[in-house]
């Protein structure tokens, strides 16, 4: 079993309810949720003319290899109605990102871990810091230092949760 950090987000429908449902689905799908962050309202990134996002991070435990886990995450997105054929950073009902897979690096078609934009995204780093404040972002340093280099003014905590669930 390995510990993995996932980013969850969405901005269509009721994103908080969708993230809760996705967490339940992940937990029921053979992945054990160890900890999860609260929810954060986030200004859109990439395509600004769309509704704000709600984002969260979960630490899970899995026996799945990185590519099998990514395949499972994409299947969950599809089950929730996600269509990846639209704008790359456009509106979505659910987005599941594999941020970190233990201390492994993966670079294969369709999957790069650590997530290639993690060090640039306050909307992922703030909830990540809530549940893993001592985390080192591979190649960039301690999470607090990485956050200090970013503008996080577009990210607002909605609800603190930072609880162990397993």
HELIX and SHEET records of a PDB file:
HELIX    1   1 UNK A   15  UNK A   28  1                                  14    
HELIX    2   2 UNK A   66  UNK A   79  1                                  14    
HELIX    3   3 UNK A  118  UNK A  120  5                                   3    
HELIX    4   4 UNK A  122  UNK A  131  1                                  10    
HELIX    5   5 UNK A  143  UNK A  148  1                                   6    
SHEET    1   A 5 UNK A  95  UNK A 101  0                                        
SHEET    2   A 5 UNK A   2  UNK A  10 -1                                        
SHEET    3   A 5 UNK A  53  UNK A  62 -1                                        
SHEET    4   A 5 UNK A  32  UNK A  36 -1                                        
SHEET    5   A 5 UNK A 163  UNK A 164 -1                                        
SHEET    1   B 5 UNK A  95  UNK A 101  0                                        
SHEET    2   B 5 UNK A   2  UNK A  10 -1                                        
SHEET    3   B 5 UNK A  53  UNK A  62 -1                                        
SHEET    4   B 5 UNK A  39  UNK A  42 -1                                        
SHEET    5   B 5 UNK A 155  UNK A 159 -1                                        
SHEET    1   C 2 UNK A 106  UNK A 108  0                                        
SHEET    2   C 2 UNK A 111  UNK A 113 -1                                        
SHEET    1   D 2 UNK A 136  UNK A 137  0                                        
SHEET    2   D 2 UNK A 141  UNK A 142 -1                                        
END                                                                             
